[in-house]
Amino acid sequence: SCQYPDSNESDPAWGCWTSADELNRPSIKILFPTIETVKNGRHGIWDSRHLLSLSERTWQRLTTTGIFHDAIPYPCERLGYPMHVKVARRCFQSGNGMFSFGWIYIGSHNFSPAAWGNTLLSSSESKAPKLHICNYELGIILIVPPPVLSDPDGRNRFNLDDFVLPFVMPAPEYQDGDRPATAQAMREACVEVTSSKVFLSEDATEELNEDILDEEVNFEESDFNIQESEEEKIYAEMLWGQVDSAEISVK
């Protein structure tokens, strides 16, 4: 931030981004396919029934924020096929606009409390809060550091934009009337397909409805009053023990 004081990035470290800036130009973008994108896939909703999970309640909370963007597969050979990728990118631009840097995360984590953790507040004031994580998964972070002063022309470095992502960038922002492929939206689209007697058999439609309903209920009814079970504690201690032993062997 000291090297690029005019960058005006949405990170507190830059010291020049306010809550008003965030409201006017959100720094976060969520890429999630619209219901039309899913319906226009090669096999319609059927291929996405176990891949997509977004509750209608979440969409209603965020509908006016302007942070939703359509997830369109890239390259073009993948159009029409549903994506099951978990990718996050944090991009900075240098003050002169010549360099992009930051990080890209690629992993198997869903964007859920089970994968990223819930904060558990202890009943005792003496104990610090814990982060409760149910799913232990692998993620990889690719880092492109800021350009160094010794290489002002950037001849010997990568830009973050050099990395090809599995979806179209920049991702198109949702337009008026666009709606994500929530469980409810897919259920309604399934009813439309059924009423027109196209594409899905009665048994297949019933199975799809049951799948989507189960996912919606499980998501909506999950709360954050989680108690860590003894089995989870033992499993976590076993994993941390493996990490500790690996560090000792490396040393």
Secondary structure, DSSP 8 states (H G I E B T S, - for coil): --S-TT---SSGGGS---HHHHHHS-S--EE--BHHHHHTSTTGGGGGTTT----HHHHHHHTTS--EE---BSSGGGTTS----EEEEEEEE-TTSS-EEEEEEEES--SSHHHH-EEE--SSTTS--EEE------EEEEEE----TT-TT-TT---GGGS--SB-SS--B--TT--B--HHHHHHHHHHHHHTT-S--HHHHHHHHHHHHHHHHHHHH--S-----HHHHHHHHHHHHHHHHHHHHH-
